[in-house]
Amino acid sequence: MATVNFSVPEDVKDAFNATFDGRNKSAIVADLLREAVEREKRRQAHVAAGTAILRRWDKRPVVPAGTIRQLREELRR
């Protein structure tokens, strides 16, 4: 198992220690890091999906409004 060292504000440390008193804090931090990694992967996937949609949007066929109106009228008959 690896060791990770990082600094956090004192109030965050105190709140963490108080909230998770008596529990395996290393396991809790590992779980939080796993959740953060998964959340970031989902965020990146959403960004990639949005980027792909926008790329395709620029290549969509453009249909003139008059054509759309005409087709609607034809379908209503």
C-alpha positions as CSV (number, residue, x, y, z in Angstrom):
1,M,0.0,0.0,0.0
2,A,1.3,3.5,-0.9
3,T,1.5,6.5,1.4
4,V,0.2,9.8,0.3
5,N,1.0,13.1,2.1
6,F,-0.9,16.3,1.4
7,S,-1.9,19.4,3.4
8,V,-5.4,20.4,4.2
9,P,-6.7,23.4,6.2
10,E,-6.8,22.8,9.9
11,D,-10.5,23.2,10.2
12,V,-11.0,20.5,7.5
13,K,-8.7,18.1,9.4
14,D,-10.5,18.8,12.7
15,A,-13.9,18.2,11.2
16,F,-12.7,15.0,9.5
17,N,-11.2,13.7,12.7
18,A,-14.4,14.6,14.7
19,T,-16.7,13.1,12.1
20,F,-14.9,9.9,11.7
21,D,-13.7,9.5,15.3
22,G,-12.9,5.8,16.1
23,R,-12.9,4.7,12.5
24,N,-10.2,3.7,10.1
25,K,-9.4,7.1,8.6
26,S,-7.0,5.6,6.0
27,A,-9.8,3.4,4.6
28,I,-12.2,6.4,4.6
29,V,-9.6,8.6,2.7
30,A,-9.0,5.8,0.2
31,D,-12.8,5.5,-0.4
32,L,-13.1,9.3,-0.8
33,L,-10.2,9.3,-3.3
34,R,-11.9,6.4,-5.2
35,E,-15.1,8.4,-5.3
36,A,-13.3,11.5,-6.5
37,V,-11.6,9.6,-9.3
38,E,-14.9,8.1,-10.5
39,R,-16.6,11.4,-10.3
40,E,-13.9,13.0,-12.4
41,K,-14.0,10.2,-14.9
42,R,-17.8,10.7,-15.2
43,R,-17.3,14.5,-15.6
44,Q,-14.7,13.9,-18.4
45,A,-17.0,11.5,-20.1
46,H,-19.8,14.1,-20.0
47,V,-17.5,16.8,-21.4
48,A,-16.4,14.4,-24.2
49,A,-20.0,13.5,-25.0
50,G,-21.0,17.2,-25.1
51,T,-18.0,18.0,-27.3
52,A,-18.9,15.1,-29.7
53,I,-22.5,16.4,-29.9
54,L,-21.4,19.9,-30.7
55,R,-19.0,18.7,-33.4
56,R,-21.9,16.7,-35.0
57,W,-24.2,19.7,-34.6
58,D,-22.1,21.8,-37.0
59,K,-22.4,19.0,-39.6
60,R,-26.2,18.6,-39.3
61,P,-28.2,19.1,-42.5
62,V,-29.9,22.5,-42.5
63,V,-33.5,22.4,-43.7
64,P,-35.1,25.7,-44.7
65,A,-38.0,26.8,-42.6
66,G,-40.2,26.9,-45.6
67,T,-39.5,23.3,-46.3
68,I,-40.4,22.3,-42.8
69,R,-43.7,24.3,-43.0
70,Q,-44.5,22.6,-46.3
71,L,-43.9,19.1,-44.9
72,R,-46.0,19.8,-41.9
73,E,-48.9,20.9,-44.1
74,E,-48.6,17.8,-46.2
75,L,-48.6,15.6,-43.2
76,R,-51.7,17.3,-41.8
77,R,-53.7,16.4,-44.9
